[in-house]
């Protein structure tokens, strides 16, 4: 085996150094989308107003230590700033009343407001979002849901750290929902 070592002269040093504080952690996790997010519309016969059920499933694998996924029900990102607050942030197109829930599909231990993912283990989570007419009026429109931020912590309790690295594919298809009760 031969190694080749190349040297270069240092670049000219010009300009101004700018930057921000960065955190380095020796405990982390990977997030992987499972399957394809789904969206199902249901027409309510009595009112004529549709509702939509949106589902996103993902795996979390911890490395170099345990991590704790926030067990607080997700919220629409419009009501909390992404990565700030106490709830996972969702991107929801359209309007209507949003009811969301995060659950474990593999039996991750839930205590102290979080789900435990042990070092070297993988746990599966599901977020189900129900969008319907209610306190916020449903608007005739195409609706979809995306997962923008997963909140977590390095100790048991509500997550105050936000993970948003590879969530671009964590979005459901768009479905049309009709508020048939409009005047």
C-alpha positions as CSV (number, residue, x, y, z in Angstrom):
1,X,0.0,0.0,0.0
2,X,1.3,3.4,-0.9
3,X,0.2,6.6,0.7
4,X,0.5,9.9,-1.1
5,X,0.9,13.1,0.9
6,X,0.2,16.3,-0.8
7,X,1.0,19.7,0.6
8,X,-0.3,23.0,-0.3
9,X,0.7,26.5,0.7
10,X,-1.7,28.2,3.1
11,X,-4.4,30.4,1.5
12,X,-4.3,34.1,1.8
13,X,-6.0,35.2,5.0
14,X,-8.4,38.1,4.2
15,X,-11.8,39.0,5.3
16,X,-13.6,38.9,8.7
17,X,-14.2,35.8,10.8
18,X,-17.9,35.4,11.7
19,X,-19.7,32.6,13.4
20,X,-22.0,31.3,16.1
21,X,-21.7,29.0,19.0
22,X,-22.1,25.3,18.1
23,X,-22.8,22.4,20.3
24,X,-21.0,19.0,20.1
25,X,-22.6,16.0,21.6
26,X,-21.3,12.5,22.1
27,X,-24.8,11.0,22.4
28,X,-27.1,11.1,19.4
29,X,-29.6,9.3,17.3
30,X,-30.7,8.6,13.7
31,X,-34.3,9.0,12.4
32,X,-35.6,7.0,9.5
33,X,-39.0,7.3,7.8
34,X,-40.9,4.0,7.7
35,X,-43.1,3.4,4.7
36,X,-45.0,6.2,3.1
37,X,-46.9,8.8,5.1
38,X,-50.7,8.4,4.5
39,X,-53.7,10.7,4.2
40,X,-57.3,9.5,4.2
41,X,-60.4,11.7,3.8
42,X,-63.7,10.7,5.3
43,X,-67.0,12.4,4.5
44,X,-69.4,12.8,7.5
45,X,-72.9,11.9,6.3
46,X,-74.7,13.9,9.0
47,X,-72.9,17.2,8.4
48,X,-71.4,16.8,5.0
49,X,-68.1,18.1,6.3
50,X,-65.0,16.0,5.5
51,X,-62.3,15.1,8.0
52,X,-58.8,13.9,7.2
53,X,-56.6,11.4,9.0
54,X,-52.8,11.8,8.4
55,X,-50.2,9.3,9.6
56,X,-46.4,9.4,9.7
57,X,-44.3,6.5,11.0
58,X,-40.6,6.7,11.8
59,X,-37.8,4.8,13.6
60,X,-35.4,6.4,16.1
61,X,-32.0,4.6,16.8
62,X,-29.9,5.9,19.7
63,X,-26.1,5.7,19.7
64,X,-23.5,6.3,22.4
65,X,-26.2,6.7,25.1
66,X,-30.0,6.8,25.6
67,X,-32.1,9.6,24.3
68,X,-35.7,10.7,25.2
69,X,-38.3,11.5,22.6
70,X,-40.8,14.1,23.8
71,X,-44.2,12.5,24.5
72,X,-46.2,15.7,24.2
73,X,-48.7,15.6,21.4
74,X,-47.5,17.4,18.3
75,X,-48.8,20.9,17.4
76,X,-49.2,23.0,14.3
77,X,-46.0,24.9,13.7
78,X,-48.1,28.0,13.1
79,X,-48.8,28.2,16.9
80,X,-45.2,27.6,18.1
81,X,-41.9,28.6,16.5
82,X,-40.0,25.6,15.0
83,X,-37.6,24.1,17.6
84,X,-39.0,26.3,20.3
85,X,-41.7,25.4,22.7
86,X,-42.7,22.1,24.2
87,X,-44.3,20.2,21.3
88,X,-43.2,18.5,18.1
89,X,-43.9,20.9,15.3
90,X,-46.1,20.0,12.3
91,X,-46.5,21.8,9.1
92,X,-50.2,21.7,8.2
93,X,-51.6,23.1,4.9
94,X,-55.2,24.3,5.0
95,X,-57.0,25.1,8.2
96,X,-59.3,23.3,10.6
97,X,-59.2,21.9,14.1
98,X,-56.1,19.8,14.6
99,X,-55.9,16.8,17.0
100,X,-52.6,15.0,17.0
101,X,-51.0,12.2,19.0
102,X,-47.5,10.6,19.1
103,X,-47.4,6.9,20.2
104,X,-44.8,4.2,20.3
105,X,-45.4,1.1,18.1
106,X,-42.6,-1.0,19.7
107,X,-43.4,-0.4,23.3
108,X,-40.8,2.2,24.2
109,X,-41.0,3.0,27.9
110,X,-42.9,6.2,28.5
111,X,-42.3,8.1,31.8
112,X,-41.7,11.7,32.8
113,X,-43.2,13.1,29.6
114,X,-40.9,11.2,27.2
115,X,-40.3,7.9,25.5
116,X,-37.0,6.2,26.2
117,X,-34.8,5.0,23.3
118,X,-31.9,3.0,24.9
119,X,-28.4,3.1,23.5
120,X,-28.1,0.9,20.5
121,X,-31.8,0.2,20.3
122,X,-34.4,1.3,17.7
123,X,-37.9,2.3,18.6
124,X,-40.8,3.0,16.2
125,X,-43.1,6.0,16.6
126,X,-46.3,7.0,14.9
127,X,-47.8,10.5,14.7
128,X,-51.5,10.6,13.8
129,X,-53.1,13.9,12.9
130,X,-56.9,14.4,12.7
131,X,-58.0,17.5,10.8
132,X,-61.7,18.4,10.9
133,X,-64.2,21.2,11.3
134,X,-64.4,22.5,14.8
135,X,-63.1,25.4,16.9
136,X,-61.1,26.4,13.8
137,X,-63.3,26.3,10.7
138,X,-62.3,23.8,8.1
139,X,-61.6,25.5,4.7
140,X,-62.3,23.8,1.4
141,X,-58.8,23.0,0.3
142,X,-56.1,20.5,-0.2
143,X,-54.6,19.5,3.2
144,X,-51.3,17.8,4.0
145,X,-49.2,17.3,7.1
146,X,-45.4,17.3,7.5
147,X,-43.2,16.7,10.5
148,X,-40.9,19.7,10.8
149,X,-39.2,19.1,14.2
150,X,-38.9,16.2,16.6
151,X,-38.3,17.3,20.2
152,X,-36.0,15.3,22.4
153,X,-33.9,15.4,25.5
154,X,-30.7,13.8,26.8
155,X,-32.4,13.1,30.1
156,X,-35.9,11.9,30.9
157,X,-38.5,14.7,30.6
158,X,-40.1,17.0,28.0
159,X,-37.8,17.6,25.1
160,X,-36.2,21.0,24.7
161,X,-33.9,20.1,21.9
162,X,-35.1,20.1,18.3
163,X,-34.1,17.6,15.5
164,X,-34.9,18.7,12.0
165,X,-32.0,17.2,10.0
166,X,-33.6,14.8,7.4
167,X,-37.3,15.4,7.7
168,X,-37.9,16.6,4.1
169,X,-39.7,13.4,3.2
170,X,-41.8,13.3,6.3
171,X,-44.9,14.7,4.6
172,X,-48.2,13.1,3.7
173,X,-49.9,13.3,0.4
174,X,-52.4,16.2,-0.1
175,X,-56.1,15.3,0.1
176,X,-59.1,17.6,-0.6
177,X,-61.3,18.2,2.4
178,X,-64.7,19.9,1.9
179,X,-66.5,21.9,4.6
180,X,-70.0,21.0,3.4
181,X,-71.6,22.9,6.3
182,X,-70.7,26.3,4.9
183,X,-73.5,28.8,4.4
